[in-house]
Amino acid sequence: MSNKMKILQFRKLSGPNYWSLRPCIQMLLDIGDLEELPTNMIDGFYERFTEALPTIHEHRCSVGKAGGFFQRVEEGTWMGHVVEHTALELQTLAGMDTGFGRTRETGDTGIYHVVYSYIVSEVGKRAGELSVDLCEKLIRGNKYDLDAIVQELKELRERYKMGPSTSSIVDEAVSRGIPFTRLNRGSLVQLGYGTNQKRIRATMTGETSSLAVDFAGDKWETKELLEKHGIPVPKGMETRNFESAFEAAQRWGYPLVVKPTDGNHGRGITVGVDNDDLFKHAWEAAKAQSKNGYIIVEAMLTGFDFRLLVINGNLVAAAKRVPAHVTGDGKQTIQQLIDEENENPLRGYGHENILTEIDVDHQTKRLISDAGYTLKTKLPKDEILYLKTTANLSTGGTAIDVLDSVHPANVHIAERAIQIVGLDIGGVDIVAPDITTPISENGGGIVELNAAPGFRMHLQPTKGLGRNVAEPVIDMLFPPGSSCTIPIIAVTGTNGKTTTTRLLNHIMKFVGHTVGMCTTEGVYIKNRLVYEGDMTGPNSHKMVLTDPTVDMAVLECARGGLLRAGLGFKHCDVGVVTNVSADHLGLNYIDDLDKMARVKGVIPEVVKPNGYAILNADDERVADMAENTKGNVIFFSLEGKSNTVIKEHLKSGGRAVIFENGTFCIMKGKWKYPLVEAKEVPITFDGKAIFNVANVLAAIGAAIGMGVKNENITAALTTFFPSFAQTPGRLTMMDMGNFKVLVDFAHNVA
């Protein structure tokens, strides 16, 4: 036996899907001859597995208690199941606790669907690959390096995960029910949908003034502007000429600060320049980071480094920042002290924890050398050695919350400085002996203003109270009473999806909406085809939902896109299921009607609690979907009041749309409203095109769910024609004068 597994396929299901409402990786895994070897038949596997991944003890699995999965492995389970739990645990070890998993047989011998949730898709996919490799090594008893595996996943996480500032804003938005869409692999994110969307890039918003960002990015212009408004700043100069700068240094005397005019994140800044040699080094460091070649030389203010955060004109957070440092004990070397500090449970790789590990880089080595030491020197007891020149958390610095102790005069200065520059979100860097007294009196001053300031130091300070600084950002972007989304109508089913979608587009356009529509023919914005092709998957949905001109989305949702990548949205206002029939079986192991119903059933599952699921009462599988929706249910039926589901639904006070005696009728309890006769609705061909009668019933139900008035529904239905403009290729009638031509390529016996 080879004991070799093979990954046949990966799918990233980024939205609600067949397996779960959360994002998942779906792996199609061939376990080969391991189908004949459950885990209890592999000699020593249980012992090697539990030794390699002891933390999987927390996985409860179907046993329902801690240690449950280990019990399954000991008693015997199949390797696909082991790969699932291993992929979940590797992500957890890399700082991404996910938790959901499923492993199911496909029906083909040895081939399994291995499904598990993820936070970062790139990490999730790689975790699956590494899990297969690790499990194979554990089967054979080969060597493995778990630390290297976890580190690889951490590096992927840092490359692709949103940073802490962006994440905090997104998390705050999600907590308020505001949907988000990531627009790139970085920090560009859309909050909300359509005309009600807002965009952020890290802590810059779509409302942030480009001119203000340019101002803040030019430290010299900012310094001059603030000085003109009477705000304390250190004296200094801007120059490209080293000789001029050096001459000023001699004239003013040390210590000084040297920094690039257009630098950021502390790059190229040298603080505490106190001799000629260090000045030359600082000049070169600043030059290396400057794009425009201009360098600022300024007097060094004495005191501590404070960062004040102003959002929407108000001070919301303040932190005292301390550069990365170690304190000697007289016994350990500087390197040992750094290693010990990096073992601090508050520190982690990149952004995985409150603090970042201290990296020994060129700057660190220079500071150690300037102090007369090497990494092998035993640092004297109680001596503090600073390892960076700036206090950025990303370079190992620490932060202490001081918001409650900021003097009111300093609050006013910080808020005024940001308002003068024109930023909606800005960081104010102050150096002063004390933040509890006015900086105009204690010799302090503003040394920088920052567009896109980091939030991490305020969210999770090393000491003091964490501040939810994302809250005022969302308050600013979405004031009370404002809307964050647009109505979404999702349409699925085996047959009738496209016609129902087009009819709903027509109804919503008729009542004044700017509609974005996805169909099998393409994406339409304002009834104009903007992208041709079968556009019924999640990427097409997102194209509509990210369009800033759209105030209503009508989205056809075919089983292909749903199986391939999930839905392109988490919730909808109205979800329509037309029917479930034998067409289209076979894709991705969906080989019977019950499985197909499960695929289509995702739509009613994501209907909002105050929304509506529009379900076909004549189709038993569709009618049963009412049990799994949180929304209200409107049934539709060609059979009318004779349908048992309709009878029971009306008895309980529910609403239904039926076809009775050639008339479309709306019912609620015993009340019945004749809406319009079929002969007045062109696409029904006087009621003879029964499949279109069913589509009209579904569309009426959806329109009711959207609150469209009865008279408007009637008017829209009577102006929707079987034409190339409105129903291309779907029972399209052409009048050729002496004769008529019917074009239809979209219908079958169903």
N, C-alpha and C positions, 0 to 999 in steps of 0.2 A: 504493500500500500504506500502511496506517495504522501498521504496526509496533507495534500496541497489544496488550498482554496483559491478561487478566482472571482474577482469582482467583475461582473458582467456589465454593470451600469450604475451610474450615480444620477440622482435627480435632486435638485434643490427645490423644495416645496416652500416657497417664501410666504405664502398666505394660507388661509384655511384650506384644508385638503381632505382627501379620502380617509386619511388616518387620524387626523387631529386638526383642531382649530389653530394650533400654534405652528410656527415654522419648523420644518423637519428636513432631514436628509433621508432619502430613500435609496438604499443600496440593494441592488439585485445581486445576490451572492450565491455562487455555486460552491458547495462544500465538498464536492467530489466524493471520494470513497469514505469520507468522515460521516456520511449518512449512515454507514453501517457501524459507526463507533460513537455512541453517546459518551459523555464525559466520564461516566463511571466505569467505562471499559477501556479508558486510556490510562495505562499504568503511570501512576505518580502525578497525573495532571492536576488533581484537586490540590495536592500539597504545593506544587509549584505555582499554581494560580493564586492561591490564598497568600502565599509568601510574596509574590510579585505585587499584588494589588490588595493589601489588607484592608484598605479603606472601602472596598466594595462591600464590606460587612454592613454598611449602612443601607445597601440596596435591599428593599423589603421583598420585591418581586411579588408573585402571586401568593406566596406564603403569608404575606401581610405583616411581617415583623422584621426587625433588624437581624441580619444574618440569613434572611430568607433566600437570597440568591445563592449564597454559598451552599445552603441546604439543597437547592435544586442541582447545583453542580455535583455535589457529592452523591446524590441519588441518581443522577443521570439526566442531562439535557443535551440538546444538539448545539453544534458549534456556532450556528448563526445567532442563537440566543446569547452565547458567550460574547461574541463579537459586539452585539448590541450594547451589552452592559459595559464592556471594556471601552467602547467609544464614548459612552456617557461619562465614565470615570476619568478617562484621560482629559476630557474637557474640564471636568471639575478640578483636577489637579493643576490644570493650566489657568485656573481662576475664573472658569465659566461654568457655574452650576446650572445644569439644564433639567434633567430629571425624567423626561418622558421617553419611553421606548416601546416598540412592538416588533416582534418577529413572527412572521406567518409563512406557512408553506404556500407555494405557488400552484401546486398540482403536478409540476414536473419534478421528478425524483432528484433530491439533493439541492434544489434551487429554492432560495428563500427571499422574501422581502424582509430586509433588516431596516427598520425605521427608528430614528432617534432624533430628538430635538437638538437645536443648536442656538447659539447667540450670535456667533460670527460664522457665516457659511463656509468661508475658506478654512477655518479651523475645524468646523464640523466634518467637512469632506476629508481633510487630511487625517483627522482622528480616526475615521473609518479605515483608511488605508493602513495607518500605523497599528490599528487594533488587529486587523487580519494578520499582519506581519508578526506582531507580538504573540498572538495566540498560536501561530504556527511554531514559533520558537519554544513556547511553553509545552506544546505537544511533544516536540522532539527532545526537550531538555537542553536546548541551545542557549548560549549566553545572550543577554540583552542589556541595554543601557536605558533604564527607565528615566533617569534624570535628563538624558539627551533627548528622549522622546518628548518629555514635558516641556523642556526648554524650546524645542522647535515649535511647539504649539503656542507657547508664550510669545515667541517672536512674531508668529503669524497674527496672533491677537493684537499685538502692538501696531502691526502694519495696517490692519484692516478695521479694527474696532474704532468706533467713535471715541474721541478723547473725553476726559471727565467733564469738561465744561459743556460740550455739545450734548453728552449723555444726560447731564443734569437737566438741561432745558427740555430735551425730548421726554425724559421720564416725567417731568412736571406736566408736560402737555398731555401725555398718555393718561396720567392720573385724573385729568379733567375730561377725558373722552375725546381729546383732539387727536385725529389720526396724523401719522407722519409718513413721509416718503423720503428715503435717502436718494439724493440726486447724483451722487458720485461715490467713489470709494473713500473719500475724505470726510470733511465736516459740513458739506453743503446739504442742507435738509429742508424739505418743505413741510410746514405744519398746516394742517387743514387741506381742503380741496377747492378746486375751481376758483371762482371769483372771490372766495373767502380765505384763500391761502395766504400764508406769510412764509418768508424764507429766511433762514439763518445760515451763516457760515461761522462755525464756532460761536463766539459771542458777538459777532456782527450781525445785524439784522437787515432786512430789506429797507428799513426806515433809516439806517445809518447813513449819514451824509458822506459822500465820497470826498468832498472837500475837507470835511472834518478829519477824515482818516488820513488824508495827505498832510494836513497840518500836524496831527499827532505824530506822524511818521517822520517829520522833519523836526528834530529836537531843537535846532537853533531857531527856526521860525516860531515854534511853540514858546520857547523861552523868551523871545523878544515880545511876542504878543502878550504873554502873561505879565511881563515886566511893565509894559505900557498901561496895564490895568491895575497896577499897584499890588500885584501878588508877589510875595517873596520868592526869589530865585537866586541861585549862586551867580556870582560874577564869572564871566568867561569870554571866550572868543571862538570863532569858527574860521578855519583856514585849511587850505590844501598844502601850505608851505611849512615844512618842518622847521626851518630856521626861524620863521615868525613865531611858531608855537613855542619853540625852545627859548626864544628870547622872552616871551611872555612868562614862561615858567620861571626863568631866572628873576624876572621883575616882581612877580607875585610871591614867589617862594612856595616851598612844598608844605603840606601834602596837596596833591591835585587829583582830579579825575580826568581820564582821557577816554573818549568814546566816539564811535562813528555817528555822524549826524543822522543817518538813516538805519541804524541798527535796531534789533529787537531781541527779546528773550535773553537779554544780558550778554549777547554775543559781541565780542570785541571791546567790552568795557573793562577798564582797569581802574580799580578804586584804591586810594592810598598810595599813589605814586610819590615817593619821598626822596628820590635821588636821580641823578642824571642818567645813569645806566638803565634804571627801571623806566624812566620817561621814554627813552629810545625804544625799549622793548614794547611799552604800551602803545607808542605811536604805530609801530609795525603791526601789532595785534589789531588795532582799530582799522588801519588801512586794509588789512586782509579781509575785513568784514564789510567795508564800505563800498557801496555801488557807485556813488557819485564822487568819491575821493575826498569829501569834506570831513574834517575831524573837529570835534569840540574839545577844547581844553578849558576846564573850569575849576574854580576853588572847591576844595573838598569841605563840605559841611560836616561838622562833628555831631555824632549822635547815632541813633538807631534808624534802621530802614523800616518805613511803614508803607503799606499799600492800602489806600482807601478806594472803595468801589462805589461809583455813582451810577444809578440806573434811573432813567426817566427824570433826571433832575434831583434825585434824592440819594443821600448817603445810605447804603444798605448794609455795608460790611467794612471792617477795618482789621488789618492784621499786622503784627510786628513780625518782620521776617529776619531770620538769622541764617547766614551762610553755613554750608556744610562744615562741620568741625568735629574734632575729637578732644577729649580731656585726658591728660596724662595721669597715670597711676604710679609712675616711677619704675614699673616692672615690664610692661609690654612695649614692643616697638610700635612705631606709628602705623606700620602695615597691619600689625595684629589688632591695634585699636580700631582701624578702619574695618577690618574683617569682622570684629566683634560688633561694631555698630551696624554693619550690614545684616547681622543676624537678628537685629531688633525686629520683633514680630510686626511692628508698624511699617517696616520697610519692605519693598518688593521690587520686582522687575518692572521697569516702565511705570505704567499707571495702575498696576494691579492693587496697590495698597495706598494708605494715607501718605506715606513718604516713599521716596525713590532711593534705591541703593546708591551709595557714593562711588563714583567711578574715578579711578586714579588716572587722570589725563595729564597732558602737558602743563596745563595751568596749575594743577595740584602739585606736580613735581617742582615747578618753579617756586611756588609759595613755600614749600618745604625747604627747598634750597636757600631761598632768601632768608629763612629763619635760622639757617646754619645747620640744618638737619638733613638726614636721608630717611628713606622709608624704614631702614634698619635701626634708626636711633630710638632708644628708649626715652619716651617723652617724660620730662620731670613731672612729679606729682602735682595735680591741680592746674597745670598749665594748659590753657586753651589754644589749640592750633587750628586756624581757619584754613580750609582746604579749597575754597573757591572765593573769587573776589565779589561775586554777586550772590543774592539770597534766593535765587529761583528754586522752587521745589523740584523742578525737573533735573537739577544738578545736585540734589541731596539736601537742599536747605530745609529749614523747619519754619512753622508759622504759629503764632499765638494770637488768638482772637482778642482784640482790644476795642471793639465797637462801643461798648458801654462806657468807656473812659475817654473817648475823644472829646476835646473841649469844643463847646458850641462855635467858637470863633474858627476853629479848624474845620468843623463841619461846613460852615459857610464858605470858607476859602476853597475847599475841595469841590463843593457843588458849583460854585461860581466859575472855577477854572474849567470844568468840563462844559459848562454852558457857554462860556466865552469861545471855546474851540468849536462847539456845536455837536458834540457826540451824544447819542442817546444812551450808550453804555460806555463807560470809560474808567480806567484805573489811574489813580493819582499816586505817584511815588513821592514820598516826603522823607527827608532826612532831618531829624531833629533830636535834641537830647530827651524830649518828653512830648508825648502827644496830648497830655492832659492840660497843658498850658498853651497859649497862642503861639504859633510858630513865628508870628511877626514880632514877638517879644523875646523868644528864647534862642534866637539865632538859627532856627530851622528854615527850611524852604522846600519848594517843589522842584524836584530834579528831573521829572519826566511826567508826561501824560501818555496813556496807552490806549489805543483802539484795540478791540478784541482782547480785553484783559482775561487772564486765566481765572477760573472760579474755584479751582481745586483747594487753594489755601483757605478759602472761606467756607467751603462745604465741609471739609474735614481738617480743621486745624490740629496741629500737634497737641496744643493745649487750649482750653477754653471752649466756648459754645460754638457748635457748627451752625452756619446760617444758610437757610434755603434761599440762595440768591437767584435761583431760577424762577422762583415765584413772582418777583416783580417784573421779570422779563416777560413772562406769559401774561401777567396783568396788563403790561404795556401793549403787547401785540394784540391781545384779545380782551379789550375792556368789557366790563359787565354788560350783558345785553347783546353783545356782538355774536355773530355766527362764525363757526370755524369750518363748517363743511357745507356740502350741497346735497340735495336729495339724490339717492342712487336707487334705480330700479334694475334689478338683475333678473334675467330671463334664461331659463334652461329647460331641458326636456329633449326627448329624442326627435320629435317632429314639431314643426310650427314655431320654432324659436325665432327665426329671422323675420317672418311675417309679423309675429306678435311684437317683436322689438321695433320694427319699422312703424307699425301702427301706433305704438306708444310714443315713439319719437314725434309722430304727426300730431297726436293729441296734446303732448306737452308743448310743442311748438305753437299749436293753435291757441293755447291759453297764455302765450307770451314768454315762454322760457327760451333761453339760449341753450340748446341741447347739444351734448356730445354723445355720439352713438357709436357703438362697436357692433359690427355684423360680420357675416361670412364674406361680404363683399369688400369690407374695409372700414376705416374709421372716418366718421363724418362729424364735422364741427359746423354748426349753423347750416346744416343740410348740404354742406360742400364736402366732397370726398377729398380728404387730406392725405390718406394713406391707403393704397389699394392692396387687397389680398384678404386672406382669411384671418380676420383680426378679432378673434373671440377668446384670446388668452389673457393672462395677467399683464403682459407688457402693453397690450392694447388698452386695457382698462386704465393703466397708469397714465397712458398718453392722454386720455380724456380727463382724468382726475387732476392732472398737473397743468392742464390748460387754464390760464388765468381768465379766459373769456367765458367759460362754461358755467352755467348756474343750475344745470340739471344733467344727470348722467343716466343714459339708458344703455345697458350693457348686456349683450348676448354672451352667455357663458357656456361654451361647448365642453364636452367631456375630455377632448384632447388636451386643451390648455389646463384644465383642472387637474388631470392626472399628471401632466408634465411638470407643472410648476405651482399648482394651487391657484387660489383666487388673487386678484390684484387689489383687493380691499378686505378689511376685516369685518365690516358690518354693512348692511344695506337697509334702506327704508322699506322697500317692497321687493319681495322675492317671488318669482313666478315659476312654477313647474308645469309644463304643458302636458306631458305624458312620459311613460317609460315603455319602450317597445324593443323588439329584437334587433333593430338596425344598430350598426356600429359595435356589436359585441366583438370581443377578441383583443382589443387594445390593452396592453399592459396587464394581461391576465384577468381582465374584466370579461368573464366568459359566460355569465348568466344574468338574468334580469334582476335578481336580488342584489348582486354586486353593482349593477348599473344604477339601480335605485339608490344605493348608498352613495354613489358618485353624485347623482343629481340632488340628493338630499342635503348636500352641503349648503345649498342656497337657502332653504328655509331655516337651517341651523344658524345662519349668520344674520337673520332678520333681527332688527332692534326690538326691544321689548314693546316699544310704542309703535312699531311698524306692522306690516301686514304680509303674511304668506298667502299667495294666491294659488290654490291647489285644485287639481282636477279630481272631482269626486267620483267620476266614472272609471278612474284608474285606481285599483285597490292599493297598489304600492305607493302611488302619489298621495292618496288620501291618508295613508298611514303616517306620512311625514308630519302631519299635524301634531303628533305626539312629541316631536323633537324640535319644535320651534318655540322661541320665547315670545314671538310676536302674536298678534291677532290673526285669525284665519278667516279668509273669505273663500268659500268653495265655489267652483263653477261646474255646470253639468249640462250636457245635451239631453240627458234623461229627464231632467226637471225634478218635480216634487216626488216622483216615483222612486227616485234614488234614495236608498236607505241612509246613506251618509248625510245627504241634504236634509232629510226628514229630521234626523237626530240633531243636526247642527241648528236648524231653525227652531226646534223645540227648546233648545238651551239659549235662545236669543241671538244666535249668530247670524251673520250675513251671507248671502249667496247670490250668484248670478246664474240664471237659468234661461233655456230656450224653450218657449212654450207657444204652441200654435202660431209659429212663424214670427214670434216677437221676442226680443231680448228683454228680460225682466230682472229687476233688482228686488231681492227679498230680504226681510228681516223679521224673524218671528212669523206672525200671521200676515204682516204687511207686505204688499206687493206693488211695485211701481213698474208699469210697462214703459220701457225706455225708448225703444225704436223698433220698427218692423224690419225684418231682414231684407225685404225688397227695397228698402231705402239705403241699405249699406252695400255699395257697389261690389266689394270684394267677395260677398257671399253668393253673387249671381242668383239673387232671389231666394237665397236659402238652400240652393242646390249644392253648393260647394261646402259640404258638411265640415271638412277639416278647417276651412276658414271661418265657419260659424263658431267652431271651438276656439279658434285663435281670437276672434272678436270677444267671446265670453271672457277669456283670460285677460285681454286688454282692458275690458270694462272693469273687471275686478281690481286690476292694478291702478287704474285711473281713480276709482273710488278710494283705494288705499292712499292715494296721493292727495285726496281732498278736492278733486276736480268736480265742479258742479255738473249735475245731470244734463242740463241743457247744453253745456259745452262738450260733454262726451258725445251727445247725439250729433251736434253740429260737426264735430271732428270726424266721426264715423261716416257721415254722409258725404264727406269731401275727400275720402281716401279711396283712390281708384286703382284697379289692376292695370298698372301702366309701367313703362320702363322707368319713369321718374320716381314712382313710389314703391313698386314691387318688382324690380327687374328680374325677369326669368321665373317668376313665381305666379303662374296662372295669369300671364300678362296678355291682355287683349289689345289687338291692333285693328283699327278700322281702315280698310284699304279701299273704301268706296263701295264697290259692288260686292265685296265680301269681307269677312273678318278673319284674322289669323290669331290663334291662341298659342302663345309660346310658354312652355312649362318644362323646366328641367330639374325641378326641385321636389317633386312629389312622387310618392310610390303608393303601393296598396295601403300602407298605414295611414 
